[in-house]
Amino acid sequence: MPFRFLSSSLLVLGLIAGAQAADSLTFSNAWVRATPPNAKVAGGFVEIRNAGKSVDRLVSASSDVADRVEIHEMKMAGEVMQMRHLTEGLVISAGQSVQLKPGSYHLMLMAPKKPIAEGQKVTITLVFEKAGKRAVEFTAAKQPPMAAPDSAHKH
């Protein structure tokens, strides 16, 4: 009997911790680059804010509009811009924001199944180590949208 109570208590605490982790993440300015016909890739961009007390990690992403979605980083190596797939994911520190934006961290939608039209809504599921799966709606645009004040929202 004590074991059953202990395991039930641990399960409840785990669910509470998971819910708190999920509630601590907010997403703003989510957009994907509209693509021409036959595009082989598309970029996805969003600001992720972790208002929680513990670090989380974006470990993967997926979308019905592309064969796969990868987490990438672009950075200068000397005088050469390099892009790499972040196979270990992207850390979102407690109390911090990470901007996925052109020329920096971003999502790479590999092999879009059809062109992504300007104004189209695209759902990308972001998977976090602690917060789990979060479906985020991105809007297709040719250029980054202007950030509105207090545009953060929870999903």
Residue frames as a rotation matrix with the C-alpha (Angstrom) as fourth column:
MET 1
0.561 0.828 0.000 0.00
0.828 -0.561 0.000 0.00
0.000 0.000 -1.000 0.00
PRO 2
0.427 -0.430 -0.795 2.73
0.152 -0.833 0.532 2.57
-0.891 -0.348 -0.291 0.85
PHE 3
-0.647 -0.698 0.307 4.41
0.396 0.036 0.917 1.87
-0.651 0.716 0.253 -2.51
ARG 4
-0.146 0.689 0.709 1.15
0.976 -0.019 0.219 2.52
0.164 0.724 -0.670 -4.39
PHE 5
0.781 0.420 -0.463 0.70
0.535 -0.832 0.147 5.84
-0.323 -0.362 -0.874 -2.54
LEU 6
0.031 -0.874 -0.486 4.31
0.092 -0.481 0.872 6.85
-0.995 -0.071 0.066 -3.22
SER 7
-0.714 -0.317 0.624 4.14
0.605 0.170 0.778 6.00
-0.352 0.933 0.070 -6.92
SER 8
0.263 0.877 0.402 0.80
0.949 -0.310 0.055 7.83
0.173 0.367 -0.914 -7.26
SER 9
0.695 -0.059 -0.717 2.25
0.324 -0.864 0.385 10.86
-0.642 -0.500 -0.581 -5.49
LEU 10
-0.390 -0.912 -0.126 5.30
0.185 -0.211 0.960 10.88
-0.902 0.351 0.251 -7.77
LEU 11
-0.451 0.314 0.836 3.07
0.893 0.163 0.420 10.61
-0.005 0.935 -0.354 -10.84
VAL 12
0.663 0.746 -0.061 0.96
0.749 -0.662 0.037 13.57
-0.013 -0.070 -0.997 -9.69
LEU 13
0.402 -0.598 -0.693 4.09
0.104 -0.723 0.684 15.62
-0.910 -0.347 -0.229 -8.95
GLY 14
-0.630 -0.646 0.432 5.46
0.463 0.134 0.876 14.76
-0.624 0.751 0.214 -12.40
LEU 15
-0.043 0.712 0.701 2.23
0.979 -0.111 0.173 15.84
0.200 0.694 -0.692 -14.07
ILE 16
0.812 0.307 -0.496 2.21
0.460 -0.860 0.220 19.10
-0.360 -0.407 -0.840 -12.11
ALA 17
-0.049 -0.917 -0.396 5.85
0.102 -0.399 0.911 19.78
-0.994 0.004 0.113 -13.02
GLY 18
-0.628 -0.149 0.764 5.11
0.731 0.224 0.644 19.02
-0.267 0.963 -0.031 -16.67
ALA 19
0.415 0.851 0.322 2.10
0.896 -0.443 0.015 21.34
0.156 0.283 -0.946 -16.66
GLN 20
0.664 -0.243 -0.707 4.17
0.199 -0.854 0.480 24.11
-0.721 -0.459 -0.519 -15.08
ALA 21
-0.469 -0.877 0.099 6.89
0.288 -0.046 0.956 23.60
-0.834 0.478 0.275 -17.71
ALA 22
-0.354 0.407 0.842 4.30
0.934 0.104 0.343 23.74
0.052 0.907 -0.417 -20.50
ASP 23
0.697 0.710 -0.103 2.69
0.717 -0.693 0.078 26.90
-0.016 -0.128 -0.992 -19.09
SER 24
0.330 -0.640 -0.694 6.05
0.296 -0.628 0.719 28.65
-0.896 -0.443 -0.017 -18.82
LEU 25
-0.686 -0.602 0.409 6.66
0.545 -0.052 0.837 28.76
-0.482 0.797 0.363 -22.59
THR 26
0.467 0.777 -0.423 5.21
0.130 -0.534 -0.836 31.49
-0.875 0.335 -0.350 -24.80
PHE 27
-0.353 -0.489 0.798 5.63
0.845 0.199 0.496 32.05
-0.401 0.849 0.343 -28.53
SER 28
0.447 0.490 -0.749 5.49
0.102 -0.859 -0.501 35.30
-0.889 0.148 -0.434 -30.47
ASN 29
0.240 -0.291 -0.926 6.06
-0.812 -0.583 -0.028 36.57
-0.531 0.759 -0.377 -34.01
ALA 30
-0.224 -0.265 0.938 5.81
0.118 0.948 0.296 33.07
-0.967 0.177 -0.181 -35.52
TRP 31
0.600 0.390 -0.699 6.24
-0.625 -0.317 -0.713 33.14
-0.500 0.865 0.054 -39.31
VAL 32
0.103 -0.552 0.827 7.51
0.527 0.736 0.425 30.99
-0.844 0.392 0.367 -42.16
ARG 33
-0.566 -0.360 -0.742 8.99
-0.413 -0.655 0.633 32.27
-0.713 0.665 0.222 -45.36
ALA 34
0.638 0.769 -0.041 6.55
-0.329 0.224 -0.918 32.01
-0.697 0.598 0.395 -48.28
THR 35
-0.324 -0.817 0.476 8.07
0.057 0.486 0.872 29.83
-0.944 0.310 -0.111 -50.99
PRO 36
-0.186 0.205 -0.961 8.14
-0.960 -0.247 0.133 29.83
-0.210 0.947 0.242 -54.80
PRO 37
0.874 0.469 -0.128 7.08
-0.486 0.836 -0.255 26.67
-0.013 0.285 0.958 -56.68
ASN 38
0.709 -0.546 -0.448 9.55
0.222 0.774 -0.593 23.77
0.670 0.321 0.670 -56.36
ALA 39
0.230 -0.638 0.735 11.31
-0.839 -0.512 -0.182 25.20
0.493 -0.575 -0.653 -53.30
LYS 40
0.001 -0.337 -0.941 13.38
0.115 0.935 -0.335 22.56
0.993 -0.108 0.039 -51.54
VAL 41
-0.526 -0.178 -0.832 13.35
0.834 0.084 -0.545 24.29
0.167 -0.980 0.104 -48.12
ALA 42
0.309 0.537 0.784 11.56
0.159 -0.843 0.514 27.00
0.937 -0.034 -0.346 -46.17
GLY 43
-0.776 -0.629 -0.055 12.61
0.207 -0.171 -0.963 28.84
0.596 -0.759 0.262 -43.01
GLY 44
0.422 0.880 -0.216 10.54
0.517 -0.038 0.855 29.05
0.745 -0.473 -0.471 -39.83
PHE 45
-0.669 -0.660 0.342 11.04
0.199 -0.602 -0.774 31.79
0.717 -0.449 0.534 -37.25
VAL 46
0.562 0.824 -0.071 9.60
0.267 -0.099 0.959 32.47
0.783 -0.557 -0.276 -33.78
GLU 47
-0.401 -0.605 0.688 10.55
-0.597 -0.396 -0.697 33.95
0.694 -0.691 -0.203 -30.43
ILE 48
0.299 0.410 -0.861 10.35
0.385 0.774 0.502 31.42
0.873 -0.482 0.073 -27.59
ARG 49
-0.182 -0.290 0.939 10.18
-0.706 -0.627 -0.330 32.77
0.685 -0.723 -0.091 -24.04
ASN 50
-0.074 0.072 -0.995 10.75
0.526 0.850 0.022 30.52
0.847 -0.521 -0.100 -21.04
ALA 51
0.071 0.196 0.978 9.18
-0.589 -0.783 0.200 32.25
0.805 -0.590 0.060 -18.03
GLY 52
0.839 0.287 -0.463 9.75
0.101 0.754 0.650 29.14
0.535 -0.592 0.603 -15.91
LYS 53
0.696 -0.564 0.445 12.30
-0.674 -0.298 0.676 28.44
-0.248 -0.770 -0.587 -13.22
SER 54
0.139 -0.674 0.726 14.11
0.034 0.736 0.676 25.66
-0.990 -0.069 0.125 -15.09
VAL 55
-0.555 -0.469 -0.687 15.87
-0.678 -0.224 0.700 25.28
-0.482 0.855 -0.193 -18.40
ASP 56
0.521 0.623 0.584 14.09
-0.030 0.697 -0.717 23.50
-0.853 0.355 0.382 -21.25
ARG 57
-0.648 -0.754 -0.110 15.32
-0.221 0.047 0.974 22.34
-0.729 0.656 -0.197 -24.63
LEU 58
0.499 0.673 -0.546 13.67
-0.755 0.027 -0.656 22.41
-0.426 0.739 0.521 -28.05
VAL 59
-0.237 -0.651 0.721 14.56
-0.279 0.756 0.592 18.89
-0.931 -0.061 -0.361 -29.20
SER 60
-0.807 -0.010 0.591 12.62
0.528 0.436 0.729 18.48
-0.265 0.900 -0.346 -32.45
ALA 61
-0.345 0.735 -0.583 9.85
-0.525 -0.666 -0.529 19.85
-0.778 0.124 0.616 -34.65
SER 62
-0.759 0.170 0.629 7.44
0.552 0.681 0.481 18.57
-0.347 0.712 -0.610 -37.29
SER 63
-0.347 0.693 -0.632 4.79
-0.550 -0.696 -0.462 19.86
-0.760 0.187 0.623 -39.69
ASP 64
0.251 0.560 0.790 2.34
0.386 0.690 -0.612 18.37
-0.888 0.459 -0.043 -42.16
VAL 65
0.899 0.166 -0.406 3.55
-0.240 -0.589 -0.772 20.84
-0.367 0.791 -0.489 -44.83
ALA 66
0.213 -0.901 -0.377 7.09
-0.941 -0.085 -0.329 19.39
0.264 0.425 -0.866 -45.07
ASP 67
0.377 -0.157 -0.913 8.77
-0.056 0.980 -0.192 15.99
0.924 0.123 0.361 -45.08
ARG 68
0.234 -0.324 -0.917 10.68
0.947 0.289 0.139 16.97
0.220 -0.901 0.375 -41.94
VAL 69
0.808 -0.034 0.588 11.62
-0.122 -0.986 0.110 20.00
0.576 -0.161 -0.802 -39.84
GLU 70
0.166 -0.839 -0.518 15.12
0.874 0.368 -0.318 20.53
0.457 -0.399 0.795 -38.46
ILE 71
0.926 -0.022 -0.376 16.51
0.218 -0.784 0.581 22.98
-0.308 -0.620 -0.722 -35.91
HIS 72
0.360 -0.805 0.472 19.41
0.818 0.029 -0.575 24.94
0.449 0.593 0.669 -37.44
GLU 73
0.564 -0.310 -0.765 21.94
0.329 -0.766 0.553 27.57
-0.757 -0.564 -0.330 -36.49
MET 74
0.608 -0.471 0.640 23.69
0.589 -0.273 -0.760 30.02
0.533 0.839 0.111 -38.81
LYS 75
0.815 -0.396 -0.422 26.84
0.111 -0.609 0.785 31.76
-0.569 -0.687 -0.452 -37.62
MET 76
0.751 -0.623 -0.219 30.00
-0.552 -0.411 -0.725 33.30
0.362 0.666 -0.653 -38.94
ALA 77
0.714 -0.683 0.155 33.15
0.459 0.623 0.633 31.17
-0.529 -0.381 0.758 -38.96
GLY 78
-0.534 -0.844 -0.044 35.82
0.601 -0.416 0.683 33.68
-0.595 0.338 0.729 -39.87
GLU 79
-0.692 0.264 -0.672 34.49
-0.525 -0.823 0.217 35.31
-0.495 0.503 0.708 -43.03
VAL 80
-0.793 0.398 -0.460 32.20
-0.174 0.576 0.799 32.44
0.583 0.714 -0.387 -43.97
MET 81
-0.149 0.831 0.535 28.57
-0.986 -0.084 -0.145 32.04
-0.076 -0.549 0.832 -42.91
GLN 82
-0.887 -0.162 -0.432 27.96
-0.208 0.976 0.062 28.44
0.412 0.145 -0.900 -41.88
MET 83
0.132 0.948 0.290 24.69
-0.947 0.034 0.318 26.62
0.292 -0.317 0.903 -41.20
ARG 84
-0.854 -0.394 -0.340 24.46
-0.282 0.900 -0.333 23.49
0.437 -0.188 -0.879 -39.10
HIS 85
0.229 0.899 -0.373 21.73
-0.136 0.409 0.902 21.15
0.964 -0.155 0.216 -37.91
LEU 86
-0.401 -0.305 0.864 21.46
-0.868 -0.176 -0.465 21.27
0.294 -0.936 -0.194 -34.10
THR 87
-0.207 0.292 -0.934 21.09
-0.124 0.939 0.321 17.54
0.970 0.183 -0.158 -33.48
GLU 88
-0.719 -0.097 -0.688 21.13
0.632 0.320 -0.706 18.05
0.288 -0.943 -0.169 -29.69
GLY 89
0.347 0.937 -0.041 18.39
0.902 -0.322 0.287 20.69
0.256 -0.137 -0.957 -29.88
LEU 90
-0.300 -0.327 0.896 18.31
0.191 -0.941 -0.279 24.28
0.935 0.088 0.344 -28.66
VAL 91
-0.509 0.029 -0.860 18.48
0.858 0.101 -0.504 25.29
0.072 -0.994 -0.077 -24.98
ILE 92
0.110 0.579 0.808 15.88
0.121 -0.814 0.568 27.76
0.987 0.035 -0.160 -23.73
SER 93
-0.777 -0.540 -0.323 17.25
0.378 0.009 -0.926 29.03
0.503 -0.841 0.197 -20.40
ALA 94
0.018 0.773 -0.634 14.95
1.000 -0.009 0.017 29.82
0.007 -0.634 -0.773 -17.47
GLY 95
0.370 0.247 -0.895 13.70
0.463 -0.885 -0.052 33.40
-0.805 -0.395 -0.442 -17.56
GLN 96
-0.560 -0.671 -0.485 15.15
-0.160 -0.486 0.859 33.95
-0.813 0.559 0.165 -21.05
SER 97
0.705 0.691 -0.156 14.00
-0.259 0.046 -0.965 34.24
-0.660 0.721 0.212 -24.65
VAL 98
-0.503 -0.769 0.394 15.53
0.247 0.309 0.918 32.74
-0.828 0.559 0.034 -27.76
GLN 99
0.331 0.575 -0.748 14.79
-0.582 -0.500 -0.642 34.29
-0.743 0.648 0.169 -31.13
LEU 100
-0.198 -0.277 0.940 14.68
0.656 0.675 0.336 32.01
-0.728 0.684 0.048 -34.13
LYS 101
0.631 0.331 -0.702 15.29
-0.149 -0.836 -0.528 34.53
-0.761 0.438 -0.478 -36.92
PRO 102
0.942 -0.300 0.153 16.92
0.219 0.202 -0.954 34.79
0.255 0.932 0.256 -40.35
GLY 103
0.291 -0.932 0.218 20.72
-0.301 -0.306 -0.903 34.53
0.908 0.197 -0.370 -40.12
SER 104
-0.403 -0.343 0.849 20.62
-0.906 0.019 -0.422 32.90
0.128 -0.939 -0.319 -36.67
TYR 105
-0.836 0.270 0.477 18.74
0.042 0.900 -0.434 30.02
-0.546 -0.343 -0.764 -35.05
HIS 106
-0.296 0.798 -0.525 15.79
-0.948 -0.314 0.058 28.91
-0.119 0.514 0.849 -37.19
LEU 107
0.099 0.398 0.912 13.60
-0.085 0.916 -0.391 26.00
-0.991 -0.039 0.125 -38.18
MET 108
-0.670 -0.308 -0.675 14.31
-0.697 -0.050 0.715 24.49
-0.254 0.950 -0.182 -41.59
LEU 109
0.375 0.839 0.394 11.27
-0.415 0.532 -0.738 22.93
-0.829 0.113 0.548 -43.26
MET 110
-0.677 -0.736 -0.013 12.82
-0.417 0.368 0.831 20.32
-0.607 0.568 -0.556 -45.53
ALA 111
-0.965 0.244 0.101 11.10
0.215 0.506 0.835 19.34
0.153 0.827 -0.541 -48.79
PRO 112
-0.530 0.839 -0.123 7.85
-0.521 -0.437 -0.733 21.31
-0.669 -0.325 0.669 -48.53
LYS 113
-0.436 0.428 0.791 5.03
0.509 0.843 -0.176 19.20
-0.742 0.326 -0.585 -49.99
LYS 114
0.278 0.441 0.853 3.69
0.928 -0.353 -0.120 22.18
0.248 0.825 -0.507 -51.98
PRO 115
-0.510 -0.501 0.699 4.44
0.348 -0.863 -0.365 25.91
0.786 0.057 0.615 -52.18
ILE 116
-0.214 0.380 -0.900 3.72
0.935 -0.186 -0.301 27.88
-0.282 -0.906 -0.315 -49.01
ALA 117
0.003 0.338 0.941 1.65
0.706 -0.667 0.238 30.90
0.708 0.664 -0.241 -50.03
GLU 118
-0.902 -0.290 0.321 1.92
0.046 -0.803 -0.595 34.33
0.430 -0.521 0.737 -48.45
GLY 119
-0.334 0.781 0.528 -0.72
-0.889 -0.447 0.099 34.62
0.313 -0.436 0.843 -45.70
GLN 120
0.238 0.389 -0.890 -1.09
-0.168 0.919 0.357 30.84
0.957 0.065 0.284 -45.36
LYS 121
0.413 -0.065 0.909 -1.30
-0.911 -0.006 0.413 29.46
-0.021 -0.998 -0.062 -41.79
VAL 122
0.118 -0.493 -0.862 1.17
-0.249 0.825 -0.507 26.66
0.961 0.274 -0.026 -41.07
THR 123
0.852 0.145 0.502 1.13
-0.521 0.161 0.838 24.60
0.040 -0.976 0.213 -37.87
ILE 124
-0.039 -0.894 -0.446 4.53
-0.305 0.435 -0.847 23.46
0.951 0.103 -0.290 -36.63
THR 125
0.941 0.302 -0.151 4.70
0.016 0.404 0.914 21.16
0.337 -0.863 0.376 -33.63
LEU 126
0.003 -0.938 0.348 7.65
-0.642 -0.268 -0.718 22.04
0.767 -0.221 -0.603 -31.41
VAL 127
0.732 0.178 -0.658 8.81
0.271 0.810 0.520 19.29
0.625 -0.559 0.544 -29.06
PHE 128
0.191 -0.619 0.762 10.49
-0.759 -0.586 -0.286 20.30
0.623 -0.523 -0.582 -25.80
GLU 129
-0.609 -0.556 -0.566 12.41
-0.063 0.745 -0.664 18.10
0.790 -0.369 -0.489 -23.39
LYS 130
-0.952 0.229 -0.205 10.25
0.232 0.099 -0.968 19.13
-0.201 -0.968 -0.148 -20.41
ALA 131
-0.494 0.800 -0.341 7.20
-0.582 -0.596 -0.553 20.93
-0.646 -0.074 0.760 -21.82
GLY 132
-0.235 0.398 0.887 6.49
0.448 0.854 -0.265 18.25
-0.863 0.335 -0.378 -24.43
LYS 133
-0.553 0.086 0.828 4.68
0.829 -0.043 0.558 18.92
0.083 0.995 -0.047 -27.71
ARG 134
-0.176 0.480 -0.859 3.41
0.235 -0.827 -0.510 22.42
-0.956 -0.291 0.032 -28.47
ALA 135
-0.030 0.258 0.966 1.51
0.998 0.058 0.015 23.18
-0.052 0.964 -0.260 -31.68
VAL 136
-0.263 -0.151 -0.953 2.33
0.230 -0.969 0.090 26.73
-0.937 -0.196 0.290 -32.83
GLU 137
0.621 0.532 0.576 0.63
0.708 -0.066 -0.703 28.52
-0.336 0.844 -0.417 -35.74
PHE 138
-0.492 -0.804 -0.335 3.01
0.380 -0.545 0.747 30.30
-0.783 0.240 0.574 -38.12
THR 139
0.709 0.672 -0.212 1.93
0.122 -0.414 -0.902 32.77
-0.694 0.614 -0.376 -40.83
ALA 140
0.068 -0.684 0.727 3.66
0.951 0.265 0.160 32.69
-0.303 0.680 0.668 -44.21
ALA 141
0.837 0.085 -0.540 5.26
-0.006 -0.986 -0.165 35.96
-0.547 0.142 -0.825 -45.29
LYS 142
0.726 -0.620 0.298 7.90
0.428 0.068 -0.901 37.10
0.539 0.782 0.315 -47.78
GLN 143
-0.284 -0.776 0.563 9.55
-0.105 -0.559 -0.823 39.34
0.953 -0.292 0.077 -45.17
PRO 144
-0.728 0.009 -0.686 9.64
0.654 0.310 -0.690 39.30
0.206 -0.951 -0.231 -41.35
PRO 145
0.344 0.895 0.285 6.45
0.643 -0.445 0.623 40.79
0.684 -0.031 -0.729 -39.91
MET 146
-0.340 -0.370 0.865 6.72
-0.342 -0.808 -0.480 43.90
0.876 -0.459 0.149 -37.78
ALA 147
-0.612 0.072 -0.787 6.65
0.668 0.581 -0.466 42.91
0.424 -0.811 -0.404 -34.10
ALA 148
0.231 0.756 0.612 3.65
-0.019 -0.626 0.780 44.30
0.973 -0.192 -0.130 -32.24
PRO 149
-0.614 -0.423 0.666 4.10
-0.650 -0.208 -0.731 45.35
0.448 -0.882 -0.147 -28.62
ASP 150
-0.433 0.391 0.812 2.95
-0.679 0.451 -0.579 42.66
-0.593 -0.802 0.070 -26.20
SER 151
0.112 0.471 -0.875 2.46
-0.948 0.315 0.049 40.21
0.299 0.824 0.482 -29.05
ALA 152
-0.885 -0.459 -0.080 3.43
-0.407 0.844 -0.350 37.19
0.229 -0.277 -0.933 -26.92
HIS 153
0.229 0.965 0.125 0.74
-0.946 0.191 0.263 34.56
0.230 -0.179 0.957 -26.52
LYS 154
-0.469 -0.353 0.810 0.47
-0.644 0.764 -0.041 31.15
-0.604 -0.541 -0.585 -24.92
HIS 155
-0.075 0.433 -0.898 -0.27
-0.803 0.508 0.312 27.90
0.592 0.744 0.310 -26.71
